[in-house]
Amino acid sequence: MTGSIDGVDSENGHRDIDAEFARLREIMASRRFRTSSGLAGEQPYYIYDYPAEQELEVADHIRLLKTQLETMTPADGGYAPQVLVIDLYDVALEIIDERKLLDRVLGIEESRHTIVSTDTRTDKFLSLLDTMIAGDTSKLPDFIRDRYEQAKAEGKADIIFITGAGKVYPYIRAHALLNSLQGRIDDLEHPLVLFYPGTFTRSAVAGSTMSLFGRLPGDNYYRARSLREMSVRA
């Protein structure tokens, strides 16, 4: 049996998240997905894009999906995968808190936010967060790499979920983070899935484009596969 996740919109205009996550579970439960087979040497990066207005519904389904995968009985006689969930918002707070600066950052937010912008040159508070977290350079990607390596050593990272992309914009941008991770987890053995509140589209003309919330200008990112376009094989 084969079929794709795409095209299961409900009558009210919202996507049928129940049906889509049922398909995701089938895909992720397969040995082919869990062992990253058939990728021709490319790293196993995947994106599941969804409407931002269904964020809470998706968050509930991510928790359920993790439980379902970790307690499943594999048909191939293997083992149930352990899922490492990395929430970017929680990671950002951890990075700041490790430097003993969280209370200070919260205390100066109001005074620094005289101008609210997505441009670090004009928004002083955004510039501060960008410097501290460094989502597209070293600090954040290295933090995620270390978290993955620790979980991998403990046998708890057969699949990696990256969540919270909408909560950390604009001081962390998903496409820049994925690009940075490409150079830091070169030996990624397990699938990495970004849950993205927006649109991820691919075309022969424009290539692959990520648009956060489905409204912001698109950012090109070519190395990930769309989970909604993947077939389910039983």
Residue, then its C-alpha position, 0 to 999 in steps of 0.5 A: m500500500t502506498g500513499s502520500i500525506d499531501g492532500v488530506d485537507s478537511e472541509n473547514g480549510h484546516r488540514d486533517i492533522d489526525a490523518e497526517f500524523a497517522r501517516l507520519r507514524e507509518i513512515m517513521a515506523s518503517r525500517r527504511f526511514r529509521t535506518s536512512s536507507g536509499l539516500a545516496g549518501e545525503q544526510p537524513y533531513y526532513i521537514y513536516d510543514y503545517p499551518a501555524e494556526q494549528e500549532l497547538e494541535v500539532a504540538d499535542h500530536i508530536r507528543l503522541l507520536k513520540t509515545q507511539l513510536e517508542t512503544m511500538t512493536p516493529a514488524d521487521g523484528g527490530y526495536a522501537p525507536q527512541v525519539l529525541v525532541i529538541d525544542l528550540y525555545d527551551v534550548a535558547l533559554e538554556i543557553i542564556d541560563e547557562r551564562k547566568l544571564l537569564d534574569r538580566v536579559l528579562g530585566i532589560e527587555e523593555s528598555r531595549h525594545t524601543i524599536v521592535s524589528t526583525d533587523t538586528r541593526t535596529d532592534k537592540f534586544l534582538s541584536l542582544l539575543d542574536t549575539m548570545i544564542a548565535g543561531d546561525t553560527s556556533k553556539l546553538p548548532d554546537f549545543i544541539r550537536d552536543r545534545y544529540e551526541q549525548a543522547k546517541a551515546e545513551g541509545k536515545a536518539d534514533i529519530i530527532f524531532i526539532t520543534g519550536a521554530g515559530k517561537v524563536y523567530p527572528y533570532i533563530r531562523a530555521h533554514a540557517l540553523l539547518n545549514s549550520l547543522q549540516g557542517r556540525i553533525d556530519d556523521l548523522e546516522h538517524p533521521l532529523v525532522l523539523f516541524y515547521p509552522g509555515t510552508f515548504t515548497r519545491s519546484a523545478v523552477a524555484g527550487s525548495t523554499m521555506s516560508l515561516f507562517g506561510r506569510l514571510p518571504g521564502d528562504n531557500y533550503y535544498r537539502a531536506r525532504s518533505l515528509r508530506e510528499m513521501s509515500v507510505r510503504a507497508 
